[in-house]
Amino acid sequence: SPISNLQSPVSPRARHLAERKGIEASALAGSGPGGRVIERDVQAAIAAQPKLTPVAKAMVAEGGFAVPSQGSGPGGRVTSKDLVKEQAMGRGADKEKTKPAEAPGAIAQSPSLSVVQSPISNLQSPEAEIIPLKGVRKVIAERMLQSLQTTAQLTLNASADARALQALRKRLKDSPEAMGVRGITINDLVLFAVARTLPAFPGLNALFTGAEIHQYRTVHLGVAVDTPRGLMVPVVRNAETLSLRQLSAEAKRLATACLESKITPDELTGGTFTVTNLGAFGVESFTPVLNPPQVAILGVSSIQLKPTEINDKVKFVPHIGLSLTINHQVVDGAPAARFLQALGQAIATIDLLLVG
């Protein structure tokens, strides 16, 4: 009958549990009266799902990964490597499914040529180099588009007095080599200030799953690294607990691993907040794109002289540019502005922050 073709009704408790756990309740076979899906049906579906390692859970929460039915970890747990392997296999299958059939007598097309049909796809210009979208660049392309399509991004711009920052950097650079702090950079100092400021603003040190906001007490700091393969964001774990020397060393270790293609999937996942720095290129301001499910990302720009009134006189004071992009779905402008204000103060008094 027509009624039998309708989806089984779902009880309110079952629907609530399913939404929290990411289960499609309407697709379950109900055991309640009249085939109704009840809470225990959802619980059974949750129990039947494969178990994931903590890192694998974080990767699934970030999106873009399908969960295989069986993992290679202890007790059949799904690991980060299983997710990467499953994704690679899925893409290979998709390519085979979408491969167009060749017409009789058609000229074979080089696999390096774009399959996207556009007015320029038929031009055989010797000046153009056709570069297939694959590997890290393809992942970046997908993630950036997903970020802009699924979040409400708002960027706030500010600047912080950089005199103390520059003075401390000079002292570190001129310090005895035996101290081992000559290599600490302006970016390391900013990372340190961010790590010490964020715990007071848990709303920005958070992930948004679409149904829940997960606020973190610890700061797992993503640090954007420019590599020949494309942008990578390794994560400094528990950054708020590290000394300046420790944070600098760990950030450099991760950056080197990215540049040498030795970074592991686990070191690229689990971040709660990201910092990206374009100051070395003279950029004065930019709009960093969120790294979902994170709800905030800080862009750091170059240090520029800014006219500032001091004792009734205008002086040119070096300021470092800061651009904070937030997900306005879950972060309001005022708390974001307060974080920027606190961060600016921490940077302006970075020498005092080291004492704390």
Stockholm file with secondary structure:
# STOCKHOLM 1.0

chainA/1-356         SPISNLQSPVSPRARHLAERKGIEASALAGSGPGGRVIERDVQAAIAAQPKLTPVAKAMVAEGGFAVPSQGSGPGGRVTSKDLVKEQAMGRGADKEKTKPAEAPGAIAQSPSLSVVQSPISNLQSPEAEIIPLKGVRKVIAERMLQSLQTTAQLTLNASADARALQALRKRLKDSPEAMGVRGITINDLVLFAVARTLPAFPGLNALFTGAEIHQYRTVHLGVAVDTPRGLMVPVVRNAETLSLRQLSAEAKRLATACLESKITPDELTGGTFTVTNLGAFGVESFTPVLNPPQVAILGVSSIQLKPTEINDKVKFVPHIGLSLTINHQVVDGAPAARFLQALGQAIATIDLLLVG
#=GR chainA/1-356 SS CGGGGSCCCBCHHHHHHHHHHTCCGGGSCCCSGGGCBCHHHHHHHHHHSCCBCHHHHHHHHHSSCCCCSSCSSGGGCBCHHHHHHHHHHHHHHHHHHHCCCCCTTCCCCCTTSCCSCCTTTTCCCTTCCCCCCCHHHHHHHHHHHHHHHHSCEEEEEEEEECHHHHHHHHHHHTSCGGGCCTTCCHHHHHHHHHHHHGGGCTTTSEEECSSCEEECSSCCEEECEEETTEEECCEETTGGGSCHHHHHHHHHHHHHHHHTTCCCGGGGSCCSEEEEECGGGTCCCCCCCCCTTBSEEEEEEEEEEEEEEETTEEEEEEEEEEEEEEETTTCCHHHHHHHHHHHHHHHHTHHHHHHC
#=GC SS_cons         CGGGGSCCCBCHHHHHHHHHHTCCGGGSCCCSGGGCBCHHHHHHHHHHSCCBCHHHHHHHHHSSCCCCSSCSSGGGCBCHHHHHHHHHHHHHHHHHHHCCCCCTTCCCCCTTSCCSCCTTTTCCCTTCCCCCCCHHHHHHHHHHHHHHHHSCEEEEEEEEECHHHHHHHHHHHTSCGGGCCTTCCHHHHHHHHHHHHGGGCTTTSEEECSSCEEECSSCCEEECEEETTEEECCEETTGGGSCHHHHHHHHHHHHHHHHTTCCCGGGGSCCSEEEEECGGGTCCCCCCCCCTTBSEEEEEEEEEEEEEEETTEEEEEEEEEEEEEEETTTCCHHHHHHHHHHHHHHHHTHHHHHHC
//
